């Protein structure tokens, strides 16, 4: 089956297309990963064809995703400098008084 770019673009404009957008983004990332090969693609096709995700698979996938998120968070903290501490409140500036000499 050929992917219709125009049909997908039109579908993504719909207000209720959030899940479609999330799936397309995830699929785009997966297809760029060399580890996402034909065996994984067959499994995804089978899930789509079945029309549901078995409960045990959903639970295992959520657990795996949590571990993946932690790994990404750990890697991110290695590459990004920690946020700067908020600056202590500066002492109030003294008020200047202008004095004039009237002669």
C-alpha positions in Angstrom: 0.0 0.0 0.0 1.4 3.4 -1.0 1.3 6.2 1.5 -0.7 9.2 0.4 1.2 12.3 1.6 -1.8 14.5 0.7 -4.2 12.3 2.6 -2.0 12.2 5.7 -1.4 16.0 5.6 -5.2 16.5 5.4 -5.8 14.1 8.3 -3.2 15.8 10.4 -5.1 19.1 10.0 -8.1 17.7 11.8 -8.6 18.9 15.4 -8.8 15.4 16.7 -5.5 14.2 15.0 -3.3 14.4 18.1 -2.8 10.6 18.4 -2.2 10.3 14.7 0.5 13.0 14.9 2.1 11.3 18.0 2.1 7.9 16.1 3.6 9.4 13.0 6.3 11.1 14.9 7.2 7.9 16.8 7.1 5.9 13.6 9.4 8.4 11.9 11.9 8.1 14.7 11.7 4.3 14.7 12.2 4.1 11.0 15.4 6.1 11.3 16.8 3.7 13.9 18.7 0.8 12.4 17.6 -1.4 15.3 13.9 -1.1 14.2 14.1 -3.8 11.6 11.6 -6.0 9.8 10.8 -8.2 12.9 9.7 -5.1 14.8 7.8 -3.8 11.8 5.9 -7.1 11.5 4.9 -6.9 15.2 3.6 -3.4 14.7 1.6 -4.5 11.6 0.2 -7.4 13.6 -1.0 -5.1 16.3 -2.6 -2.8 13.8 -4.3 -5.7 12.1 -5.5 -7.1 15.4 -7.0 -3.8 16.3 -6.0 -3.9 20.0 -3.0 -4.3 22.2 -3.1 -7.1 24.7 -3.1 -5.9 28.3 0.1 -7.7 29.3 1.9 -6.1 26.2 0.6 -2.6 27.1 1.9 -3.0 30.7 5.3 -4.3 29.5 5.5 -1.5 26.9 4.8 1.1 29.5 7.5 -0.3 31.9 10.0 -0.4 29.1 9.1 3.2 28.0 9.7 4.4 31.6 13.2 2.8 31.6 13.9 4.4 28.2 12.8 7.8 29.5 15.1 7.5 32.5 18.0 6.6 30.2 17.3 9.6 28.0 17.0 11.8 31.1 20.3 10.5 32.4 22.0 11.1 29.1 20.5 14.6 28.8 21.9 15.5 32.3 25.4 14.5 31.1 25.3 16.8 28.2 23.4 19.8 29.6 24.9 22.1 32.2 22.7 22.2 35.4 20.4 25.2 35.6 22.0 28.1 37.3 21.0 28.8 40.9 18.7 31.7 41.2 20.7 34.8 42.1 20.5 36.0 45.6 18.4 39.1 46.0 20.6 42.1 45.3 20.9 44.6 48.1 18.6 47.6 47.5 20.4 50.4 45.7 20.8 53.6 47.8 18.7 56.5 47.0 20.5 59.4 45.5 19.6 62.8 46.6 20.4 65.8 44.4 21.5 68.8 46.4 21.7 72.2 44.9 23.4 75.3 46.2 21.2 78.3 45.8 23.2 81.5 46.1 
